[in-house]
């Protein structure tokens, strides 16, 4: 069988799962960003009613970003989900 196109597989996965991207300009360190990533995953799973195995979280720390013309601490949160947030039983 012909191998699947990794880009197509990636697109299919992204369409079928809730995704959160958090970008911030703090230098919190990798350990804190990892802990935040895992905490966001648990929270979104609880909030959405979807099992964590379908949740995609990305935390991008230490980004160069400004808000309102300032380099003060800032964050950008992007939440994507196609479909409905259902009960756990409906999402399994």
Secondary structure, 3 states (H helix, E strand, C coil): CCCCCHHHHHHHHHHCCCEEEEEECCCCCHHHHHHHHHHHHHHHHHHHCCCHHHCEEEEECCCCCCECCECCCCEEEEEECCCCCCCHHHHC
